[in-house]
């Protein structure tokens, strides 16, 4: 068994869920072997280790995330940063790696958002990734491989995660009470990321739910004119803040910057998918519309813009998602969404 893994794939495709299941199996005191041509082992779910694991208190399962900054020696009262602090890596991985398991044969460390571990921290981990104690298993969860150093990648066994079938996501959403047509929208919106679909569908926003915000936003954007730019951009800012606040309430010590970026990018992604649907109508793509629940709105977008303009608008919306990652003022971003859609002069900014 490899001593270090790197689980790679988009956010929400099940990397951390798989890491938990793998860790639970390794720690299980009574593993089950399922029949088949290739031996397949699973946790029993009934032993002391499995029960302790599910309660969240297993001493040999060590998830490492940015939120641990408040528990470091110098981190008291610090807010969660955007990047993974080196103090977290040092105190919760490097300094603890020699600690032996308390209950079984293994101790599993899972580094979440490994793409946010900077180069110096990755270099500090190289020795333990190459020669960890025999009882250690290290799993790095990563959504952007380009941020990982080649030396880090060479020391890990790569496991790539792909998208989940849309019908599976729709079924899972239905199981938690999300009905049609909303479950179909989130399944397509997530582009194969079950975790992302569940997050958006389950979010309890003050006032309207995210699905209602989506429907209202697309209706307003489809009939927007230049005089509506400032007012509608302000409305989108408020919606993003409400979504971000709802997300923050579900987690402790979460990075506010991360959450706000996710909400802003989500709204822009909704616009991108609506424009993509309109382009599908123009060129006759047989794929089903993501916004099949709002056919009149999509037809209105298709009537307003020629295929070439739709392609250009989609490209510009993708650029605005990069503005979000570069922390451009959110009001300026949403104003640019409106200025693009209303055929106004576009401000071209180079973000570095």
N, C-alpha and C positions, 0 to 999 in steps of 0.2 A: 504494500500500500504506500503511495507517495506520502511524504511527510508535509508537503505544502501544495495547496491547490489554488488556482485562480479561476473563480467563477465569473465568466464574462457574458454580458448581454445587457439589453436596455433595462431601465428601471421598471420594476413591476412584472417581470416575466417569471419570477419565482426563484431567484438566486438565493435569497436569504431563507426562504421557506425550505428549499432543498438542503441548504447548509444545516438548518435545524434538524431536519429529518435524518441526515447523515450522522450528525453528532449524537442524536438520540439513539440511533442504532449502534454506534460504536460504544456508547456508554451503557447500553442495555445489559443486564445481568442474565438474561435468558433469551438470547436472540432466536428468532424464528427463521428457518430456512424454507423458502417456498420452492415447490417442485418446478422443474423445467430443465431444458438442455444446458443452460448456464445457471449455476447456483446463484440464488438471490436471497439476501438476508434482510430482515427487517426487525424493528424493535417489537417487543411483546406488548408494551403498553400497560403491563400489570405489575412489573417488579418495582422494588423500592426506587431504583434509579429512574425508571420511566415516570413514575408518579412525581418524583421530586423535580424531574426535568420539566414536566408540564406545569408544575406550580411556579416555575421561574426561579427556583432557588438551588439548582444543581451546582455544586462547587467546582465541578470539572468542565463546565461549559462557560466560556468566557467571551461574550460578545464585546467588541471594542468599537466605540463610536465617538463622534465629536462631543456629544453631550457629557462625556466623562470628564471634561475639562474642569468642571466644578469640584471634582473629587481629587484633583491633583494637589500636590503640596502648595503650589503657588496659585491655584485656580479658584480659591474661594471667592464667591460673588462675581466671578467673571461670566459674561454672556457667551453663548455658544457661537464660535466663529464660523466663517464660510469654509475655511480649509481645516484639515485635520491637524490639531496642534501637536508639535513634536513631543511635548510633555506627556500627552496621552499615550503615544507610542512607547515612549521610554518607560513610563511608570506601570503601564498595564500590559505590556508585552515583553520588552527587553529585560526589565528588572525582575519579572515574575516567571520567565521562561524555565528556570531551573526548578520551580516548585513542582513537587511530585503530585500525582493524582490522589485525591482523598478517598474515593469510593471504588475506583476500578483500575483499568490498565491504561487509560488514555486521559489526556486533558486537551480540549479543543478550543483554540482561539479563532474567532471569526472577526476579521477586520472589515467593517462596513464602510462603504464609500471610499474604497482604496484609491480611487482616482484623485481624491483630495489629499492624499499623503504626498508632501512635497519631496523633492529630490534628496535633500539631506536626510529626511526621515527614512526614505527608502534605502539609502546607503547604509544607514544605521541598522536596518533590518537584515542586510545581506548575509551576515554571518549566521544568524539563527535560521534564516530561510535555507541556507546551504547545509548546516549541520546542527539541527535542533536536537534536543534530547529525544531518545527513542520513543518516549511515551507521548510526545507532542504531535498534534496535527494542527496545521495553520491553514485557514481558508481566507483568501482575500476576495471580497465582493467588489466587482469593478464594472462600471458602465461605460468607461472611455479608455480603451486600451492604449490610445496614443499618449496618455499621460504617464504610463508606466515605463520605467527604465528598462532597457534590454536586459540588464543584469538581474533585475527583479523577475522579468518574464522567464528567463532561462532557468531559474531556480524553482519554478512552479509548474505543476501539472495543469494544463489548460483544459477547462470544461466550458464549452460555448453553449449558451442558451438562446433558442430561437423563439419566435412568436407562437402563441397558443391559438388554436383554431377558434374562429369567431363563434361557431355554434356552441362550443364548450363554454365560452365566456357568457353567452346569453343564458345558457342553462344554469350556470353558477349564480348569476345575478338574479334569476328567477327564484332560485332556492332561498335567497336572502330577502325576497319580497319586492324586488324591482320588476315592475310590470312592463309590458309592451305599451308604446313603442320605445320607452326610455331605455330598457335594457339593450335593445338592438343598437340604439345610438351610442351608448357608452362602450359597447363591444367593438364597434367600428372606430370610434374615437380613440380607443386605447391602442389600436393597431397591434393586437395580439398580446397585450400586457394585462393579464388578469388582475394583478394587484392594483394597477392604475385605475382600471375600470371600477373596481370595488371601492377604491378611495373616493372617486368622484361621485359615484352613485350613492354612497353612504353618508356623504358630507351633509351636516346639518347647518346650513347658513341661516343667519337671522333674516327673516323675511322670506324671500324666494329661495328655492333649492337651486343648485347649479344647473340642472336641466331646464328649469323655468327661466333662469338668467340667459341660458343659451338661446332658447326660443325667442325671448323678447329682444335680445341683442341682434340676432339675425334679421328679425322683422324690421327693426329700426335702421339697421345698416342698409338694407335693401332699398329703402326709400329716402336715405339721407341725402341732403344737399349741402353745399358749402356753408350756408348760415348755421347749419346744425352742428358744425365741427366741434366748437368749444363745449357746447352743452352735452353732446353725446360722449365726447372724450372724458369729460368729468364724470358722467354716469358710469363709464367703463372703469375708471379709476376707483370709484366707490365700490363697484361690484367686485373688483379684484381684491380690494382691502377686506371686504366682507368674507370672501372665500378664504383669504389668508388667515383672517382672525379665527374662522371656524376650524381650519387645519391646526392652528396653534393651540386651540383648546383641547385637541385630542392627544397632544404629546407634551411632555415636560422638557424644559430646557432646550427646545428646538431653536435652530437658527432662524430668526425673524427674516433675515435677508433671503435665505433659501426658500422659505415658505412664500414670501411675496413674489419672488421670481417665478416660482412654480405656478402661482395663480395667474400672473400676467401672461406667462407663456401659454397657459391653458386657454385663456380667452383668445389669444392670437391664433392658436391652433384651431379653435372653432371657426374662425374666419377663414383660415387656409382651407379647411375641409369643405366649407360652403362654396368657396370659389372653385375648388377642385370638382365638386359636384356639378357646378354650372358648366365647367369645361367638358365634363363627361357628356352632358346633354348636347353640346355643340358637335362633338366629334363622334358621338354614337358609341361610346364605350359600353359594353354589355354589363359591366360590373354594377352591382346595386349601389344606390346613393347612400352615403353616410347619413345625410339628412332626409331620408325617405319620409320622415314624419312631417316635413315642411316642404312639400313639392312646389307649392305656389311661390314660396320665397326663393327657392333655387331657380325656378323658371324666371323670376324677376331679375335675378343676378345675370342669368344667361341672356336675357333680352337687353340688358344694359351694356354688356361688354362683349366685344368680339373675342374669339379664341386667343389671338395674339395678346390682347390686353389682359385677359385672364391669366395667361402664363406670366406676363410681366408683374401683375399684381401679386401672384403667388410667390414669385421670387422676392419681391420687396417685403412681403410679410415674413418670409424666412429670414431676411436680413434684420427685421425688427426683433425677431427672437434672439438674434445675436446681441442686439442692443440691450435686451433684458439681461443677458449674461454679463454684459459689461457695465451694468448698473447705471444705465442712462435713466434720467428722470422719467418716471412712469407716465406723467401727464404728457410729456413731449412724445413718448412712444405712441400713446393712443391717439394723440392729435395727428401723428403721421399716418396711422391707420385710416383715419377719416379723410385726410388730405389726399391720400392715394386713391381712395374709393370715389371721391368726388371730382376726380380729374384735375385737381389743383396743382400748382407748382410744387414740386417736391424738394424738400431740403435734404441735400446729400451730405451726410456726416461720415467721417472716417474715424472709427473707434479703434483705439489701440490699447 
